[in-house]
Amino acid sequence: MTNPPNLNNGKYSPHIVLKGSEKQLGINFIDGEDVIFNEPIRANALPVNEDTDYSSLQVGTEFFILEGSTIVGEGFVKEIFQHRPYKKK
């Protein structure tokens, strides 16, 4: 059995593919509930690539989570939030 990813340490960065598409988008999970296989959870993620258009991610968009070419999960966008990085003084 494989260990589930830790969504809270900022180190899990899979790709997602929108259902009905083949375009992969890189994301980075920044926090979330503990992963329990085959159970729904809530998690927050940020886009990884500044040069990539993520506008296709809208509320209700369904997607697959990939590690390499293997589908390891699926989900949907429940909410869009604006992340503001911490600014050093």
Residue pairs with C-beta under 8 A, 6 or more apart in sequence:
4 34
4 35
4 36
4 37
5 12
5 14
5 29
5 35
6 12
7 29
7 30
7 31
7 32
7 33
7 34
7 35
7 41
7 43
8 29
8 30
8 31
8 32
10 28
10 29
10 30
12 28
12 29
13 26
13 27
13 28
13 29
13 48
14 27
14 65
14 66
14 67
14 72
15 24
15 25
15 26
15 27
15 65
15 66
16 24
16 25
16 27
16 63
16 64
16 65
16 66
16 75
17 23
17 24
17 25
17 63
17 64
17 66
18 25
18 56
18 57
18 61
18 62
18 63
19 62
19 63
19 64
19 74
21 56
23 56
24 66
25 47
25 49
25 52
25 54
25 56
25 57
26 47
26 48
26 49
26 52
27 45
27 46
27 47
27 48
28 45
28 46
28 47
28 48
29 43
29 44
29 45
30 44
30 45
30 46
30 83
31 43
31 44
32 41
32 42
32 43
32 44
33 41
33 42
33 43
34 41
35 41
42 78
43 75
44 81
46 83
47 54
57 63
57 77
57 80
58 77
58 80
59 77
59 78
59 79
59 80
60 76
60 77
61 76
61 77
62 74
62 75
62 76
63 74
63 75
63 76
63 77
64 71
64 73
64 74
65 71
65 72
65 73
65 74
65 75
66 72
